[in-house]
Structures are given as C-alpha cells and as structure tokens.
Amino acid sequence: WARQTDVGSIEQMQTLAGWVEQELGAPDIIVNNAGIGVAGSFFDTSDADWERVLRVNLWGVIHGSRLFGKQMIAAGKRGHIVNVASMGGFTPSRFMSAYNTSKAAVMMLSDCIRAELADHKIEVSTICPGLSITNITQSTRFVGASAEEEARRQQKATQLYQKRNLKPQTIARAILDAVEHKRAEVP
C-alpha cells in the first residue's frame, strides 16, 4: 500500500497516520528514512535551503515519531521507531552545515524520545549510514554553484559514494538488526 507523502507537512503526515491507523492499526515498527541534501558554504546556504532541509530531514522524523509513537502508546503495543540519520551527524563539515546539522538533530531527538518511550516498551534506534549508494547525491542542492557546476558536483559526489559501495540493502539489514537486537545507535 504505497502512499506518496511530504514528510515535512504535518497535514500530509496526519493524513498518512490516520490512514494507517484506520486500515492497519497502530504500527509495530516505523522507519523514518526520508532525507535530502544541501551542500555548500554556510554563507551561501539561504534561509529557504535551511528550511527545506530541516523540514524534510528533521521535521519529517519529528512528525513520524510523534504521530506513530502516539498510536503505539494508545494501542498499548510494544514497538520500535527507527530514525535514519547519518554519519554526517557526527562529523563537522565546512560544506555540509545544513545537512549535518539536521542529522545531528535527528540523533539527539532519537536519544530524547528513546528515554521517554522506554516506559512504554517502545524502542528507538538511530541508524547512521555513511556514504551510501542512493539518489541523494543526484538530488543534493549545491548552493553557490551554477547549474552546470552543480551537475558536475553531483556527479563527482555520486562517484565518491559509489567507491564506498554501501548499498541500501546493507542499510536495510542494519535496520533489521537494530530492531531485532534493540540497538540504540548503529553507525
């Protein structure tokens, strides 16, 4: 049952959560995995760029964790929330301030709600992949660059990430392992 949802929109997330609750009941496991990139100088990163990356990367996790966590609590179910952050959350970078800040915030949010949900027997895991082969490199906005230069940087980033060869399937296995073994944080 695929549903297209803007995770940064509380209205769309409420609609999704309502549908899930009505059609499927409270979830056992929720994975907050949406993410977008923005790269470039802190001083070239506009307010709109910051708002966009925080809306998806942080607010999407806030909405998903809150809405589905409330469903789990109300149903009295044990459950598991998985928030996908990034190794970027650990790593200061002179050209990834917005992205890395959003992922560091996801890590702290996960720590906070892990403590709060422990009494409800709901686990929270934070997954922190590094350079992985997804389409994020092709969709990352490189601020302060012309369209031509942005395309070049996207291609260069894609090649770098491919060298590491961290595939989505490997990340999926790490998520499954975190849920099965109740791991709090998985770099």
Kinemage of the C-alpha trace (Angstrom):
@kinemage 1
@onewidth
@group {chain A} dominant
@subgroup {mainchain}
@vectorlist {calphas} color= white
{ca trp a 1} P 0.000 0.000 0.000
{ca ala a 2} L 2.149 2.814 -1.272
{ca arg a 3} L 1.290 6.361 -0.271
{ca gln a 4} L 3.141 9.437 -1.504
{ca thr a 5} L 3.566 11.851 1.384
{ca asp a 6} L 5.530 15.020 2.057
{ca val a 7} L 7.005 14.052 5.432
{ca gly a 8} L 7.700 17.714 6.213
{ca ser a 9} L 3.993 18.530 6.028
{ca ile a 10} L 2.149 17.870 9.276
{ca glu a 11} L -1.148 17.794 7.386
{ca gln a 12} L 0.049 15.121 4.956
{ca met a 13} L 1.650 13.103 7.750
{ca gln a 14} L -1.553 13.285 9.803
{ca thr a 15} L -3.463 12.004 6.762
{ca leu a 16} L -0.996 9.138 6.348
{ca ala a 17} L -1.038 8.274 10.055
{ca gly a 18} L -4.849 8.346 10.075
{ca trp a 19} L -4.990 6.015 7.084
{ca val a 20} L -2.501 3.605 8.676
{ca glu a 21} L -4.404 3.547 11.952
{ca gln a 22} L -7.768 3.023 10.268
{ca glu a 23} L -6.670 0.431 7.709
{ca leu a 24} L -3.868 -1.397 9.516
{ca gly a 25} L -3.954 -0.419 13.179
{ca ala a 26} L -1.076 1.013 15.158
{ca pro a 27} L 2.255 0.013 13.633
{ca asp a 28} L 4.742 -2.304 15.284
{ca ile a 29} L 7.702 -0.704 13.526
{ca ile a 30} L 8.095 2.703 11.909
{ca val a 31} L 11.132 3.730 9.878
{ca asn a 32} L 11.670 7.446 9.312
{ca asn a 33} L 14.004 7.449 6.318
{ca ala a 34} L 13.281 10.464 4.116
{ca gly a 35} L 16.220 12.760 3.566
{ca ile a 36} L 17.502 15.426 1.220
{ca gly a 37} L 20.905 17.016 0.829
{ca val a 38} L 22.184 20.542 0.580
{ca ala a 39} L 25.877 21.300 0.257
{ca gly a 40} L 27.980 24.424 0.001
{ca ser a 41} L 29.184 27.255 2.131
{ca phe a 42} L 27.229 28.132 5.274
{ca phe a 43} L 27.132 31.702 3.970
{ca asp a 44} L 25.673 30.660 0.607
{ca thr a 45} L 23.018 28.432 2.219
{ca ser a 46} L 19.863 30.523 2.160
{ca asp a 47} L 17.078 30.548 4.709
{ca ala a 48} L 14.944 28.687 2.168
{ca asp a 49} L 17.639 25.989 1.830
{ca trp a 50} L 17.831 25.617 5.610
{ca glu a 51} L 14.041 25.482 5.931
{ca arg a 52} L 13.758 22.843 3.183
{ca val a 53} L 16.424 20.512 4.598
{ca leu a 54} L 15.181 20.870 8.177
{ca arg a 55} L 11.558 20.397 7.108
{ca val a 56} L 12.306 17.033 5.494
{ca asn a 57} L 15.290 15.733 7.470
{ca leu a 58} L 14.232 16.807 10.964
{ca trp a 59} L 10.539 17.682 10.918
{ca gly a 60} L 9.768 14.530 8.924
{ca val a 61} L 11.305 12.477 11.736
{ca ile a 62} L 9.505 14.537 14.381
{ca his a 63} L 6.147 14.037 12.637
{ca gly a 64} L 6.654 10.313 12.012
{ca ser a 65} L 7.939 9.602 15.507
{ca arg a 66} L 5.217 11.613 17.239
{ca leu a 67} L 2.224 10.511 15.188
{ca phe a 68} L 3.063 6.819 15.057
{ca gly a 69} L 4.534 6.766 18.565
{ca lys a 70} L 1.215 8.085 19.901
{ca gln a 71} L -0.587 5.298 18.053
{ca met a 72} L 1.699 2.677 19.604
{ca ile a 73} L 1.173 4.122 23.090
{ca ala a 74} L -2.610 4.339 22.668
{ca ala a 75} L -2.733 0.720 21.483
{ca gly a 76} L -0.556 -0.388 24.405
{ca lys a 77} L 1.806 -2.096 21.974
{ca arg a 78} L 5.463 -2.720 22.195
{ca gly a 79} L 7.004 -1.191 19.139
{ca his a 80} L 10.095 0.187 17.521
{ca ile a 81} L 10.845 3.517 15.891
{ca val a 82} L 13.854 3.666 13.601
{ca asn a 83} L 15.228 7.068 12.638
{ca val a 84} L 17.748 7.184 9.834
{ca ala a 85} L 20.307 9.909 10.492
{ca ser a 86} L 23.814 9.914 9.000
{ca met a 87} L 27.445 9.674 9.944
{ca gly a 88} L 27.299 13.340 8.964
{ca gly a 89} L 25.600 13.909 12.315
{ca phe a 90} L 28.929 13.078 13.982
{ca thr a 91} L 31.141 14.921 11.509
{ca pro a 92} L 31.570 18.665 11.206
{ca ser a 93} L 31.966 19.659 7.570
{ca arg a 94} L 32.762 23.019 6.125
{ca phe a 95} L 30.436 22.401 3.165
{ca met a 96} L 27.575 20.401 4.706
{ca ser a 97} L 26.416 22.581 7.608
{ca ala a 98} L 22.667 22.345 6.932
{ca tyr a 99} L 22.619 18.609 6.173
{ca asn a 100} L 24.928 17.617 9.034
{ca thr a 101} L 23.070 19.840 11.489
{ca ser a 102} L 19.769 18.218 10.509
{ca lys a 103} L 21.215 14.737 11.019
{ca ala a 104} L 22.826 15.638 14.368
{ca ala a 105} L 19.404 16.909 15.460
{ca val a 106} L 17.816 13.580 14.437
{ca met a 107} L 20.394 11.783 16.584
{ca met a 108} L 19.597 13.920 19.644
{ca leu a 109} L 15.849 13.694 19.046
{ca ser a 110} L 16.155 9.900 18.914
{ca asp a 111} L 18.081 9.870 22.203
{ca cys a 112} L 15.397 12.015 23.849
{ca ile a 113} L 12.402 10.020 22.652
{ca arg a 114} L 14.213 6.743 23.402
{ca ala a 115} L 14.299 7.809 27.052
{ca glu a 116} L 10.679 8.967 27.017
{ca leu a 117} L 9.301 5.864 25.306
{ca ala a 118} L 11.225 3.326 27.384
{ca asp a 119} L 8.404 3.162 29.968
{ca his a 120} L 6.027 2.244 27.135
{ca lys a 121} L 8.283 -0.599 25.906
{ca ile a 122} L 8.824 1.224 22.628
{ca glu a 123} L 12.402 1.067 21.386
{ca val a 124} L 14.086 3.782 19.334
{ca ser a 125} L 17.073 3.135 17.085
{ca thr a 126} L 19.177 5.636 15.200
{ca ile a 127} L 20.837 4.365 12.029
{ca cys a 128} L 23.800 6.424 10.819
{ca pro a 129} L 24.942 5.318 7.371
{ca gly a 130} L 27.920 6.944 5.772
{ca leu a 131} L 28.440 7.449 2.065
{ca ser a 132} L 25.810 5.166 0.568
{ca ile a 133} L 24.589 4.497 -2.934
{ca thr a 134} L 21.223 6.252 -3.126
{ca asn a 135} L 19.896 9.050 -5.287
{ca ile a 136} L 20.676 11.685 -2.645
{ca thr a 137} L 23.873 12.707 -4.454
{ca gln a 138} L 21.943 13.382 -7.659
{ca ser a 139} L 19.285 15.419 -5.873
{ca thr a 140} L 21.534 17.337 -3.460
{ca arg a 141} L 21.405 21.076 -3.977
{ca phe a 142} L 24.887 22.586 -4.223
{ca val a 143} L 24.397 26.205 -3.181
{ca gly a 144} L 26.548 28.944 -4.637
{ca ala a 145} L 27.166 26.946 -7.833
{ca ser a 146} L 25.880 27.436 -11.357
{ca ala a 147} L 23.582 24.744 -12.751
{ca glu a 148} L 26.498 23.364 -14.756
{ca glu a 149} L 28.809 23.305 -11.722
{ca glu a 150} L 26.062 21.793 -9.565
{ca ala a 151} L 25.642 18.925 -12.047
{ca arg a 152} L 29.412 18.365 -12.040
{ca arg a 153} L 29.498 18.251 -8.235
{ca gln a 154} L 26.525 15.896 -8.103
{ca gln a 155} L 28.323 13.554 -10.495
{ca lys a 156} L 31.565 13.769 -8.509
{ca ala a 157} L 29.705 13.030 -5.253
{ca thr a 158} L 27.951 10.063 -6.873
{ca gln a 159} L 31.303 8.631 -7.982
{ca leu a 160} L 32.750 9.066 -4.491
{ca tyr a 161} L 29.776 7.379 -2.846
{ca gln a 162} L 29.927 4.504 -5.337
{ca lys a 163} L 33.563 3.838 -4.376
{ca arg a 164} L 32.445 3.090 -0.811
{ca asn a 165} L 29.847 0.669 -2.222
{ca leu a 166} L 27.455 0.874 0.758
{ca lys a 167} L 24.211 -0.378 -0.748
{ca pro a 168} L 20.676 0.279 0.523
{ca gln a 169} L 20.318 -3.465 1.181
{ca thr a 170} L 23.181 -3.267 3.689
{ca ile a 171} L 21.484 -0.376 5.449
{ca ala a 172} L 18.190 -2.308 5.464
{ca arg a 173} L 19.971 -5.244 7.139
{ca ala a 174} L 21.395 -2.843 9.751
{ca ile a 175} L 17.862 -1.562 10.419
{ca leu a 176} L 16.534 -5.096 10.805
{ca asp a 177} L 19.428 -5.978 13.122
{ca ala a 178} L 18.776 -2.852 15.213
{ca val a 179} L 15.126 -3.809 15.631
{ca glu a 180} L 15.821 -7.490 16.347
{ca his a 181} L 18.570 -6.743 18.890
{ca lys a 182} L 17.161 -3.459 20.264
{ca arg a 183} L 20.252 -1.474 19.334
{ca ala a 184} L 20.071 2.192 20.217
{ca glu a 185} L 22.557 3.516 17.697
{ca val a 186} L 24.063 1.874 14.635
{ca pro a 187} L 26.873 3.695 12.821
